[in-house]
């Protein structure tokens, strides 16, 4: 099942931002963001959605925050 990062505020659905590379567990990585992507992240507009076979629409959702 796919795991995705999406663009939306908490409580809203948004378009998929594709993930690439090894998506095994544990998942680690880094990315170079564009200025727009960085602003979206700072504004709380990114969330991670985990899909499983029993919950194909999404089992877990968590907003991604800048550290």
C-alpha positions in Angstrom: 0.0 0.0 0.0 1.3 3.5 -0.7 2.4 6.1 1.8 2.1 9.6 0.7 2.8 13.2 1.6 0.0 15.5 0.7 -0.5 19.3 0.5 -3.3 20.5 2.8 -4.1 22.0 6.1 -5.2 19.8 9.0 -8.7 18.5 8.4 -8.6 18.9 4.6 -7.5 16.6 1.8 -4.9 17.6 -0.7 -3.0 16.5 -3.8 -0.3 13.9 -3.6 3.4 14.9 -3.4 5.2 11.8 -4.8 7.7 9.9 -2.6 10.7 8.2 -4.2 13.4 5.9 -3.0 13.3 3.1 -0.4 10.0 3.3 1.5 10.8 0.5 3.9 10.7 0.8 7.6 12.2 2.7 9.3 11.8 5.5 6.8 14.4 8.2 6.8 15.3 10.8 4.3 15.7 14.4 3.4 14.7 16.7 0.5 15.6 20.1 -0.9 12.4 22.2 -0.9 11.5 25.0 -3.2 10.7 28.3 -1.6 7.0 27.6 -2.1 7.2 24.1 -0.6 9.1 25.6 2.4 6.4 28.2 2.9 3.7 25.5 2.7 5.6 23.4 5.3 5.9 26.4 7.7 2.2 27.2 7.2 1.2 23.6 8.3 0.1 22.5 4.8 1.8 19.1 4.6 0.6 15.8 6.0 1.7 12.2 5.7 -0.9 9.6 4.9 -0.3 5.8 5.5 -2.6 3.4 3.6 -3.1 -0.3 4.5 -5.1 -3.0 2.8 -8.0 -2.8 5.4 -8.0 1.0 5.2 -7.2 1.8 1.6 -8.4 5.4 2.0 -5.8 6.0 4.7 -5.2 4.5 8.2 -2.9 7.1 9.7 -2.6 10.8 9.0 -0.1 13.2 10.6 0.7 16.8 9.9 4.3 17.4 9.0 6.0 20.3 10.8 9.2 22.2 10.3 11.8 21.5 13.0 
